[in-house]
Amino acid sequence: MSPTADSCSVSIIIPCFNESEGIESLSTKILPVWQQLNLIRKTELIFVDDGSTDDTFAQIQHFFGEQAQIVRHPKNKGLSAAIRTGFIHSRGNIICTIDSDCTYDPQYLLPLLNLLNCADVVTASPYHPKGSVKNVPPWRLFLSKGLSQIYRIVLPQKLYTYTSMFRAYRREVLEIIPITYPGFLGLVEILVEAMLHGYKVAEYPAELQSRVYGQSKLRVARVILSHLRYLTQLMKKRFIKQKKILVYK
């Protein structure tokens, strides 16, 4: 079936920061998925070069110049800002965000979109009992999995993975939920605030792999401190809410 004017449109946002080495590999994995989706839905690719200091922008132009919309930040603004920029430039009523380093296989977009039929947000979930990790550095696994377990304790809707960027959203969610935190914390904020606003979040078991090209942009100490501050605010917010409920009773 070919896409029609009434078919559901999808925007795939791919933030990049100094990912020059991996752009060619990304093209071999994402373009077949994009072509497959285009058979049934109008699908657009949106790259956001977040102030790269290498030749990431040139590589994106070379491998995706004819297929994608490419937006460029003059300076690095962080991951959540790049996603917001991509969203501003998007047209789809379904928004997908994926990692440029292919730590999640782009093929996972297909089942994520299917699950969106019964949810508002779907996230890839390597820590789900049916998910897995492969060759991921122990420090990253400890950080990501540990934070997800803490959020699971604090929040009413229990997920296994809160830190994955590989997600699909109904457009309404990103229109309503503001991203106020920079960097990787902004990704968790979107998911948490969506849950607190009553949106349904689903998980798809996925395999998380170690990146092959480039280096991780995580700054461990900074990430831990920012998440602990946010968790403290969440616990205060929940305590105040529970106190008000008891008062009204």
N, C-alpha and C positions, 0 to 999 in steps of 0.2 A: 504494500500500500504506500503510495506516495504522499508526502505531507501536503496538507491543504491549509487554506487561510484560517480554518476553524480548529486545526489541530493544536494540541498543547505544546507550547514552545518552551525550550530549555536553554538556559544560559550556563555555561561552564566557565567558572572564574579560576584562573591559575596565577597566583602571586609568585613572583620570582625575585630573588635577591642574590646576585653573584652565583648564578647557576649555569654559567656558560658551558661547562663541561658536559652537562647532562641534557641539554636541549635537544640534541640530535636523537638520543635514546628516547626521550619523551615523545618525540614526533612519531617514532615507530610504534609506540604503544597507544597514544591517544587518538591519532588520526583514524585508525580503523574503527574505534569506538564511536567517534564523531560521525563517521560515514554510516555506520550501522544505525545510529540514532536518527540520522537525517532521513532514513527510509520511512520512518513513521511519525517523526516530530521535527518541526523546524528547530534546529539546534545551532547555537552560536558559541564560538570560543572567544574568551576575553582574557588576554594576558595583561598583567599589571607588573611592569618592571619597576620595582620599588627602590629606585635610586642606585642601581648596580654600578660598581666601579670597574667591573671587567667588561667584556663584550657580550654580555647577556642579551642586551637589546638588539645588537646586530645578528646574533644567532637566532633570536625569535623571528626577526624579520626574514632571515634566510629560509628557515624551515616552515614558518607559518604565515608569511606575508600575504599569501593569497587566500588563506582560510580564516584568519583570525583578526579580531580587532585588538590592536596593541596600544595600551595606555602607559605613559611613563611618568613616574615621580622624579622631579629634579633631584631630590634628596631622599634618603631612606626615612620612611615614616613608620615602619613596623608592619607586622602581618595584618593586624585587625584594620589598620588604615587602608592597606592595599585591598582587602576584601570589600571595604566600604566603597572605595573608588570603583572597583569592578562592578559592584551592585548599581552604583549611580549610572554607569554606562550600559547596563544590561537592559534587555527588553523582555526576557522570558518571564512567564508566571511560575516557573520552577527554576530555582537557583541552586547550582551545584558548586561546591568549592573543593578543589583537589590539590594534592601536593605535587609540586613540579619535579621532585626527586624520585617519584614513582615508588615510594616506600609502601604505598598501597597501589595495587595494579588498577589502572583505569577501567579495566573490565568490570570492576565492582560497581561502576555507575549503573549498569543495567539492572541488577537486582535491587539496588537502592531506590531507583525510580519506580520499580514495581511496588515496593513496600510503601511508597508515598501515597498509594491509593487509599491506605487506611491509617495514615499518620500525617502530621504537619511537618515533622523533621525526622530524617533518618540519618543515623551516623554509623560509619564503619566501626566495628567493635572487636579489636583483637583480644580483649580480656574477657569476652563472652565465653562461656564454657565450650562453645563450638568454634571459637576463634583460635588464633595462634600467632606466635611471633617466631621470626627466623633471623638468626645472626644479629639481633639487636644488642647494642652494647649494654652491659648490666646496669650501668649508671642511669641510662635513659629509661630502661625498663623499670627500674626501682622508682625513679622520679614520677614517670607517667602513671604507672599502675598504682603507686602509693597515693598520689593525689586523687586518682579516680576513686579509690576506696574511701578516702576521707569525705569526698563529696557525696558518695553513696550513703554514708552515715548521716550527714547533715540534711540532705534533701528528701522530700517526701516521695518523689518518684525515683525508684531505684534502678540505676543503670550500671553496667559493668565498665563502660568507658566514657569519660567526659572530655578527654583531651585530644581526640582525633579531629583533624581539620577536614577529613574526607567525609562530606555530608551532602545531603539534598534537602532543600527547604521549599515550602510553599512561599511565594513572594511576600505574602502578607506578614509572615513572621519577621522578615528582615525590615519591612516597612515600619513595623510597630516597635520592635525591640531595638533600642539604641545601643551602639557599641561605645562604651565610655572608657574602657581600659585599653591600653596599648598592647601591642605584641601578642604573644600566645595566650595571655590571660583573657583577651577579648573573645577568643574562641569559646572558652569555657563560659564566659559571661552570657553569650548568645544562647547557649544551650540551657543554662540555669534559669535565666530570665524567661525564656520561652516556657519552661516547665512551670515556673511560678505564675505565669500569665494564663495557664490552663491549656497550653498547646500539648498535643500528644507527641511524644518522642519515641521512636522505635530504633532498635539496633539491628544491624546486619552483621553476623559473625564474619570476620575477615582476617586475612593474614597480614601482619605488619612485618616488613622486611627492613634490614639495614640499608641505608643509602649506598649506592655504588659510586656516584660522582659527587665531588664537592664536599663541603664540610657543614656540619650542623650549625645553625645560628643561635642555638640555645645558650643562654648564660645561666648556669645552674643556680648559683646563689641568688641572683636577681629573681629568677622564676619562682624559687621556693618562697622567698619573702613576699612577693606580690600575691601569690596564692594564699599564703597564711593570712595576710591582711584582708583579702576578699572573703575568705572563710569566716574570719572573725566578724565581719560585717553581716554576713548571711546569718550566722548564729544569733547575733543581736536582733536582726530583723525578725527572725522566727520567734525569738523569745518575746519581743514586744507584741507580735501578732497574737501569740498564745495568751499573753496576759490580758489583752483587750477582749479576747473571746471569753475568758473566765470572768471578767468584770461585767460583761453584758449578760452572762448567764445568771 
